[in-house]
Amino acid sequence: MLTEPIAKLCCYDSQGRFTFLNISDSFRDWNMDEHGMLWAYNLNYMDWLGQEGISEEECLRWIDRFIDELPSNHVGLAPYPIALRVINWAKFFTRHPEGRNKKRIDSMYAQILLLERELEYHLLGNHLLEDAYALFIASVFFSDERLFSKAAHLLEEQLSEQILPDGAHYEQSPMYHCIMLDRLLDCISFSANNQLFVHQETFTNTLKQKAALMLGHLQSIIYSDGSIPLLNDSAYGIAPTAGQLFDYARKLNISWNPMPLRECGYRKLNDKGMEVILDIGNITASYQPGHSHADTFNYELRIDSQPVIVDTGISTYNKDPRRQYERSTAAHNTVSVAGRDSSMVWGGFRVGRRAKVTIVKDCPTEILAHHDGFGRHIIHQRHFALCDHSIHIEDLIIGNVTNAISYLHFSPQTDVSVVSETDGILKAGKVIIKAEGFNGISVKTDYVSTEYNKLQPCQVLEISFQQQLRYSIKVT
């Protein structure tokens, strides 16, 4: 038996309407891409077969319809949707074995063979890892030893490549980390409950060890309320929560310990209800940086579990101006020099020139690092220090620079007011901000997104300076 997986969010209703990425629409065909390709992909993942409240009969009706209409379905025949759909069908038919018939099982097997021929080596990253997960689960589901041998080899190879020594997924997105962990737990559940092949038990234990690393990283990166920081391509409502993943892992008898944040490039500073998560890392998935942002030395701040300074988040994967902005340096709580990005982000999922970070000091309450992302002869150095219920940040620009801007994006629930522009004093919710070395201060309106296709107005503090800026954020 399959250990009961995480129940999915409701995204299908009895009127035939689907809701993905906060956009609802009635079903017309499987190639509905008017809301973006990611919406169409979600339709074809059929993740909604696992949602609570949907009947077995309704699920089987949709599976049969999918099979009948597959010849005209170009979206559903792409490798990534095949991989996720095969996993969802395997979980569904394991829960409802009476729903299996020759037509459905033959179609599922044909889809996995197509995926096997079209593994996403051209994309790598989480795409290829998802392919490996699908092959592995299908091999157990179909008791296919040949497929198991290939899948186990690919899965072990990609987990070794993509899971960093500190347990983080190498694309440095907390959201994708949770997605990859959820799928790994599914693999463990299938394998542990269906011992079929030689050396399978040993391999299952290897998967558990990787899961323990990933769980340890997740334990360390989340906030005290259990939510993830929205760093790089991350949003809420897509991946299972940390609490759900921890519960799933316990059902599989997996234990773990918090992992120190190292290779992922993130650090966490804590002091009496202040939580600061910051980014001092390089792009670790150097050949697949599609989910990376130009966010070097970015940070988020929470006080008593309430967001104060936030990442702008992501609202879309469409290759449009909003996507470009959300990946830019100006969309993050860090410094832009002469209007440039710290890494060259372009094309929706591309990165050209990358910032190279050097860490000088790495302590529990103090971080000092610098990077060269603004050019060969320009260095941005940032110093974080947490003490006395305050965070102190100092920026130093080394090189021939005429203007730089430090950005602070506040949560939509935080009101910002200037107490003294001359003295550089501002009030923002529960904190007082005091700046020194600035040329000018302005508060502007912008938007942040914690979920896809949801924009909330917020206030952004822009502090202009030339070479050195210091500011402190103190809880009142």
Secondary structure, 3 states (H helix, E strand, C coil): CCCCCCCECCCECCCCEEEECCEEEECCCCCCCCCCHHHHHHHHHCHHHHECCCCHHHHHHHHHHHHHHHHHCCCCCCHHHHHHHHHHHHHHHHHCHHHCCHHHHHHHHHHHHHHHHCCCCCCCHHHHHHHHHHHHHHHHHCCCHHHHHHHHHHHHHHHHHHECCCCCECCCCHHHHHHHHHHHHHHHHHHHCCCCCCCHHHHHHHHHHHHHHHHHHHHHHCCCCCCCCCCCCCCCCCCCCHHHHHHHHHHCCCCCCCCCCCCCCEEEEEECCEEEEEECCCCCCCCCCCCCCCCCCCEEEEECCEEEECCCCCCCCCCCHHHHHHHCHHHCCCEEECCCCCCCEECCCEECCCCCEEEEEEECCEEEEEECCCCCCCEEEEEEEEECCEEEEEEEEECCCCCEEEEEEECCCCCEEEEECCCCEEEECCEEEEEECCCEEEEEEEEEEEECCEEEEEEEEEEEECCEEEEEEEEC
